[in-house]
Amino acid sequence: PGSIERVDAVTPYVEKVIDGVRLSRRLKVVVDAGNGIAGPVMLRILSKLDVEVVPLYCDVDGHFPNHHPDPSKPKNLEMLIRKVKEVGADYGFALDGDGDRLGVVTNEGEVIYPDRLMMLFAEDILRSHPGAEIVYDVKCSRKLV
């Protein structure tokens, strides 16, 4: 017979994600996890970075009672945009169901589309790793080229 071993993968993951991250000021962020599995992890990450978090649908519920957790659909960002404006947050983060996609909105409720986010991520990586190759999807802005 086999055996079962419980392993905490979240704590080392959170530590790796925040390693070396220093924010220039304290931020206020609304997190809409759409009741997906990534919500609690995102809350831990932001909490460790001393971000003031306003959780929105961060309780895991696979029935997705509030909206489908797909940040690529503008309809799924409506409640996030409303909450960001309501609480005066700096940003709003929307996660998909398993946390591998991120939607971002500004304090004014404007969506920062994924290819634009890629530019910000690329700039950060290239600052610490000059000459690194950046792999991107063909659907991204030509400004990445």
CORRA-V34347 format. One record per pair of residues at least 6 apart in sequence whose ideal C-beta (glycine too) atoms are under 7 Angstrom apart, sorted by the first residue. I is the first residue (numbers start at 1). J is the second residue. Records with the same first field share a line. If there is no record, write none. Layout:
I: J ; J
//
This chain:
10: 41
14: 41 ; 44 ; 45 ; 48
17: 45
18: 45 ; 48 ; 49
21: 49
23: 49
26: 50 ; 52
27: 51 ; 52 ; 90 ; 91
28: 52 ; 54 ; 88 ; 89 ; 90
29: 46 ; 51 ; 53 ; 89 ; 90 ; 91 ; 92 ; 93
30: 54 ; 56 ; 80 ; 83 ; 84 ; 87 ; 89 ; 92
31: 39 ; 42 ; 43 ; 46 ; 53 ; 55 ; 56 ; 58 ; 93
32: 56 ; 57 ; 79 ; 80 ; 92 ; 94
33: 39 ; 42 ; 57 ; 58 ; 69 ; 95
34: 57 ; 64 ; 66 ; 67 ; 68 ; 69 ; 76 ; 95 ; 97
35: 57 ; 59 ; 60 ; 61 ; 64 ; 65 ; 66 ; 69
36: 69 ; 95 ; 96 ; 97 ; 98 ; 99
37: 60 ; 97 ; 98 ; 99
38: 95 ; 98 ; 99
39: 58 ; 60 ; 95
40: 58 ; 60
41: 99
42: 93 ; 95
43: 53 ; 55 ; 58
46: 53
47: 53
54: 83 ; 87 ; 89
56: 79 ; 80 ; 83
57: 66
67: 76 ; 79
68: 76
69: 95 ; 96 ; 97
70: 76 ; 96
71: 77 ; 94 ; 95 ; 96 ; 101 ; 102 ; 103
72: 101
76: 94
77: 94 ; 103 ; 105 ; 111
80: 92 ; 94 ; 105
81: 92 ; 105 ; 109
83: 92
84: 92 ; 105 ; 107 ; 109
85: 109
89: 107
90: 107
91: 104 ; 105 ; 106 ; 107
92: 104 ; 105
93: 102 ; 104
94: 103
95: 102
103: 111
104: 112 ; 117
105: 111 ; 112
106: 112
115: 140 ; 141 ; 144
116: 141
118: 136 ; 140 ; 144
119: 143 ; 144
122: 134 ; 144
125: 132 ; 134
126: 132
134: 144
136: 144
//
